[in-house]
């Protein structure tokens, strides 16, 4: 696996409420962003891998829906996570 258990816990501790809080929107967005970056690098070398391309598009949609949820619930949390991860609309 490209991301170890310890790396995931560290990511959730940094972006979420704690290392065991895997359900927070910020933690999930951070994890999706890491996976999107990994798949993007894979597709640069393997441009005909259509299954990976499809999963990448699905992940981007999931992340977008979580970001839309954060905009509706708490705009400050949204702005913080976008700035922290370097995302833009």
NUBA-757000 format. One line per 4 residues: their letters; for each residue x, y, z of N, C-alpha, C, O. Coordinates in Angstrom, 1 decimal, padded with zeros to 4 digits. Example, Ala and Ser with C-alpha at 12.3 -4.5 7.8 and 13.67 -1.06 7.14 Angstrom:
BEGIN
AS	013.2:-005.7:007.8:012.3:-004.5:007.8:013.2:-003.3:007.8:014.2:-003.3:008.5 | 012.8:-002.2:007.1:013.7:-001.1:007.1:012.9:000.0:007.9:013.4:001.1:008.0
end
This chain:
BEGIN
XXXX	000.8:-001.2:000.0:000.0:000.0:000.0:000.9:001.2:000.0:001.9:001.3:000.6 | 000.5:002.2:-000.7:001.3:003.4:-000.8:001.3:004.3:000.4:002.1:005.2:000.6 | 000.3:004.1:001.3:000.2:005.0:002.5:000.1:004.0:003.7:-000.9:003.3:003.8 | 001.0:004.1:004.6:001.0:003.2:005.8:000.0:003.7:006.8:-000.6:004.8:006.8
XXXX	-000.3:002.8:007.8:-001.3:003.1:008.8:-000.8:004.3:009.7:-001.6:005.1:010.1 | 000.5:004.4:010.0:001.0:005.5:010.8:000.9:006.8:010.0:000.6:007.8:010.6 | 001.1:006.8:008.7:001.0:008.0:007.9:-000.4:008.5:007.9:-000.7:009.7:008.0 | -001.4:007.6:007.8:-002.8:008.0:007.9:-003.2:008.6:009.2:-003.8:009.6:009.3
XXXX	-002.7:007.9:010.3:-003.0:008.4:011.6:-002.4:009.8:011.8:-003.0:010.7:012.4 | -001.2:010.0:011.3:-000.5:011.3:011.4:-001.3:012.4:010.6:-001.5:013.5:011.1 | -001.8:012.0:009.4:-002.6:012.9:008.6:-003.9:013.3:009.3:-004.3:014.5:009.3 | -004.6:012.3:009.9:-005.8:012.6:010.7:-005.6:013.4:011.9:-006.4:014.3:012.3
XXXX	-004.4:013.2:012.6:-004.1:014.0:013.7:-003.8:015.4:013.4:-004.2:016.3:014.1 | -003.2:015.6:012.2:-002.9:017.0:011.8:-004.1:017.7:011.3:-004.3:018.9:011.6 | -004.9:017.1:010.5:-006.1:017.8:009.9:-007.4:017.6:010.6:-008.3:018.4:010.5 | -007.5:016.5:011.4:-008.8:016.2:012.1:-008.7:016.6:013.5:-007.9:017.5:013.9
XXXX	-009.6:016.0:014.3:-009.6:016.4:015.7:-008.6:015.5:016.5:-008.3:015.9:017.7 | -008.2:014.4:016.0:-007.3:013.4:016.7:-006.9:012.3:015.7:-007.5:012.2:014.6 | -006.0:011.5:016.1:-005.5:010.5:015.2:-006.5:009.4:014.9:-006.4:008.7:013.9 | -007.5:009.2:015.8:-008.5:008.2:015.7:-009.8:008.8:015.1:-010.8:008.0:014.9
XXXX	-009.9:010.1:014.8:-011.0:010.7:014.3:-011.0:010.7:012.7:-010.6:011.6:012.1 | -011.4:009.5:012.2:-011.3:009.4:010.7:-012.6:009.8:010.0:-012.6:009.8:008.8 | -013.6:010.3:010.8:-014.8:010.7:010.2:-015.0:012.2:009.9:-015.9:012.6:009.3 | -014.0:013.0:010.4:-014.2:014.4:010.2:-014.0:014.8:008.8:-013.2:014.1:008.0
XXXX	-014.7:015.8:008.3:-014.6:016.2:006.9:-013.2:016.6:006.5:-012.7:016.3:005.5 | -012.5:017.3:007.5:-011.2:017.8:007.2:-010.2:016.6:007.0:-009.4:016.6:006.0 | -010.3:015.6:007.8:-009.5:014.4:007.7:-009.7:013.7:006.4:-008.8:013.2:005.7 | -011.0:013.5:006.0:-011.3:012.8:004.8:-010.8:013.6:003.6:-010.3:013.0:002.6
XXXX	-011.0:014.9:003.6:-010.5:015.7:002.5:-009.0:015.6:002.3:-008.5:015.6:001.2 | -008.3:015.6:003.5:-006.8:015.5:003.4:-006.4:014.1:002.8:-005.5:014.0:002.0 | -007.1:013.1:003.2:-006.8:011.7:002.7:-007.2:011.7:001.2:-006.4:011.1:000.5 | -008.3:012.2:000.8:-008.7:012.2:-000.6:-007.6:013.0:-001.4:-007.3:012.6:-002.5
XXXX	-007.2:014.1:-000.9:-006.2:014.9:-001.6:-004.9:014.1:-001.8:-004.3:014.2:-002.9 | -004.5:013.4:-000.7:-003.2:012.6:-000.8:-003.4:011.5:-001.9:-002.5:011.3:-002.7 | -004.6:010.8:-001.9:-004.9:009.8:-002.9:-005.0:010.4:-004.3:-004.5:009.7:-005.3 | -005.6:011.5:-004.5:-005.7:012.2:-005.8:-004.3:012.5:-006.3:-004.0:012.3:-007.5
XXXX	-003.4:013.0:-005.5:-002.1:013.4:-005.9:-001.3:012.1:-006.3:-000.6:012.1:-007.3 | -001.5:011.0:-005.6:-000.8:009.7:-005.9:-001.3:009.2:-007.2:-000.5:008.8:-008.1 | -002.7:009.2:-007.4:-003.2:008.7:-008.7:-002.8:009.6:-009.9:-002.7:009.1:-011.0 | -002.7:010.9:-009.7:-002.3:011.8:-010.7:-000.9:011.5:-011.2:-000.7:011.5:-012.4
XXXX	000.0:011.2:-010.3:001.3:010.9:-010.6:001.4:009.5:-011.4:002.1:009.4:-012.4 | 000.5:008.6:-011.0:000.4:007.3:-011.7:000.0:007.5:-013.1:000.5:006.9:-014.0 | -001.0:008.4:-013.3:-001.6:008.5:-014.6:-000.7:009.3:-015.6:-000.8:009.2:-016.8 | 000.3:010.0:-015.0:001.3:010.7:-015.9:002.2:009.7:-016.6:002.6:009.9:-017.7
XXXX	002.4:008.6:-015.9:003.3:007.5:-016.5:002.4:006.5:-017.3:002.9:005.9:-018.2 | 001.2:006.3:-016.9:000.3:005.3:-017.5:-001.0:005.9:-018.0:-002.0:005.8:-017.4 | -000.9:006.6:-019.1:-002.0:007.4:-019.5:-003.2:006.6:-020.1:-004.3:007.1:-020.2 | -003.0:005.3:-020.3:-004.1:004.5:-020.8:-004.7:003.6:-019.8:-005.5:002.8:-020.1
XXXX	-004.4:003.9:-018.5:-005.0:003.2:-017.4:-006.4:003.8:-017.1:-006.5:004.7:-016.2 | -007.4:003.3:-017.8:-008.7:004.0:-017.7:-009.4:003.7:-016.4:-010.2:004.5:-015.9 | -009.1:002.5:-015.7:-009.7:002.2:-014.5:-009.3:003.2:-013.4:-010.0:003.7:-012.5 | -008.0:003.5:-013.4:-007.4:004.5:-012.4:-008.0:005.9:-012.7:-008.2:006.6:-011.8
XXXX	-008.1:006.2:-014.0:-008.7:007.5:-014.4:-010.1:007.6:-013.8:-010.5:008.7:-013.4 | -010.9:006.6:-014.0:-012.3:006.6:-013.5:-012.3:006.8:-011.9:-013.1:007.6:-011.4 | -011.4:006.0:-011.2:-011.4:006.2:-009.8:-010.9:007.6:-009.4:-011.4:008.1:-008.3 | -010.0:008.2:-010.1:-009.6:009.5:-009.8:-010.7:010.5:-010.0:-010.9:011.4:-009.1
XXXX	-011.5:010.4:-011.0:-012.7:011.3:-011.2:-013.7:011.1:-010.1:-014.2:012.1:-009.6 | -013.9:009.9:-009.6:-014.8:009.6:-008.5:-014.3:010.3:-007.2:-015.1:010.8:-006.5 | -013.0:010.1:-007.0:-012.4:010.7:-005.8:-012.5:012.2:-005.8:-012.8:012.9:-004.8 | -012.3:012.8:-006.9:-012.4:014.3:-007.0:-013.8:014.7:-006.8:-014.0:015.7:-006.1
XXXX	-014.8:014.0:-007.2:-016.2:014.3:-006.9:-016.5:014.1:-005.5:-017.3:015.0:-004.9 | -016.0:013.1:-004.8:-016.2:012.9:-003.4:-015.6:014.1:-002.6:-016.3:014.6:-001.7 | -014.4:014.5:-003.0:-013.8:015.6:-002.3:-014.5:016.9:-002.5:-014.7:017.7:-001.6 | -015.0:017.1:-003.7:-015.8:018.3:-004.0:-017.1:018.3:-003.2:-017.5:019.4:-002.7
XXXX	-017.7:017.2:-003.0:-019.0:017.2:-002.2:-018.7:017.4:-000.8:-019.5:018.1:-000.1 | -017.6:016.9:-000.2:-017.2:017.2:001.1:-016.9:018.7:001.3:-017.2:019.3:002.3 | -016.2:019.3:000.3:-015.9:020.7:000.4:-017.2:021.5:000.4:-017.3:022.5:001.1 | -018.1:021.1:-000.5:-019.4:021.8:-000.5:-020.1:021.7:000.8:-020.8:022.7:001.2
XXXX	-020.1:020.6:001.4:-020.7:020.4:002.7:-020.1:021.3:003.8:-020.8:022.0:004.6 | -018.7:021.5:003.7:-018.1:022.4:004.7:-018.4:023.8:004.4:-018.5:024.6:005.4 | -018.6:024.2:003.2:-019.0:025.6:002.9:-020.4:025.9:003.5:-020.6:027.0:004.1 | -021.3:024.9:003.4:-022.6:025.1:004.0:-022.6:025.1:005.5:-023.3:025.9:006.1
XXXX	-021.8:024.2:006.1:-021.8:024.1:007.6:-021.0:025.2:008.3:-021.5:025.8:009.2 | -019.7:025.3:007.8:-018.8:026.2:008.5:-017.8:026.8:007.6:-016.8:026.1:007.2 | -018.0:028.0:007.1:-017.1:028.6:006.1:-015.7:028.8:006.6:-014.7:028.7:005.8 | -015.5:028.9:007.9:-014.1:029.1:008.5:-013.3:027.8:008.4:-012.1:027.8:008.1
XXXX	-014.0:026.7:008.7:-013.3:025.4:008.5:-013.0:025.1:007.1:-011.9:024.6:006.8 | -013.9:025.5:006.2:-013.6:025.3:004.8:-012.4:026.1:004.3:-011.5:025.6:003.7 | -012.3:027.4:004.7:-011.2:028.3:004.3:-009.9:027.8:004.9:-008.9:027.8:004.3 | -010.0:027.2:006.1:-008.7:026.7:006.8:-008.2:025.5:006.0:-007.0:025.4:005.8
XXXX	-009.1:024.6:005.7:-008.6:023.3:005.0:-008.2:023.6:003.6:-007.2:023.0:003.1 | -008.8:024.5:002.9:-008.4:024.9:001.5:-007.0:025.5:001.6:-006.2:025.2:000.7 | -006.8:026.4:002.5:-005.5:027.1:002.6:-004.4:026.1:003.0:-003.3:026.2:002.5 | -004.7:025.2:004.0:-003.8:024.3:004.5:-003.3:023.3:003.4:-002.1:023.0:003.3
XXXX	-004.2:022.8:002.6:-003.9:021.8:001.6:-003.5:022.4:000.3:-003.1:021.7:-000.6 | -003.7:023.7:000.1:-003.4:024.4:-001.2:-004.4:024.1:-002.3:-004.0:024.1:-003.4 | -005.7:023.9:-001.9:-006.7:023.6:-002.9:-007.3:025.0:-003.4:-007.2:026.0:-002.7 | -007.9:024.9:-004.5:-008.6:026.1:-005.0:-009.9:025.6:-005.7:-009.9:024.5:-006.2
X	-010.8:026.5:-005.8:-012.1:026.1:-006.5:-011.9:026.1:-008.0:-012.9:025.8:-008.7
end
